[in-house]
Amino acid sequence: MKKDILKFQCCFCGESINAINIDPCSIFFSINCDKSEEEQQSQQFFCHKICFEKHLHNSAKIYISDSLEIE
């Protein structure tokens, strides 16, 4: 029996994501974060790390640690 291979698509560029180095990355999008757990909903999206950084505002980029870089 052939084992299924997981495939990921970047939510920013639409391209497939190869499972190498630090990719794929995932983003959890939650709504009603200020409400009780019963009222919250979330969804997971996948992306390339470089696409995520590209779309972040400069003031938010300080939260991405350089220690995550794997070469």
NORFENGI-V982790 format. One record per run of one state. SS is the DSSP state (2 for helix, 1 for strand, 0 for the rest). FROM is the first residue (numbers start at 1). TO is the last residue. If there is no record, write none. Layout:
BEGIN
SS_FROM_TO ; SS_FROM_TO
END
This chain:
BEGIN
0_1_7 ; 1_8_9 ; 0_10_15 ; 1_16_17 ; 0_18_24 ; 1_25_31 ; 0_32_36 ; 2_37_39 ; 0_40_40 ; 1_41_47 ; 0_48_48 ; 2_49_55 ; 0_56_60 ; 2_61_63 ; 0_64_65 ; 2_66_68 ; 0_69_71
END
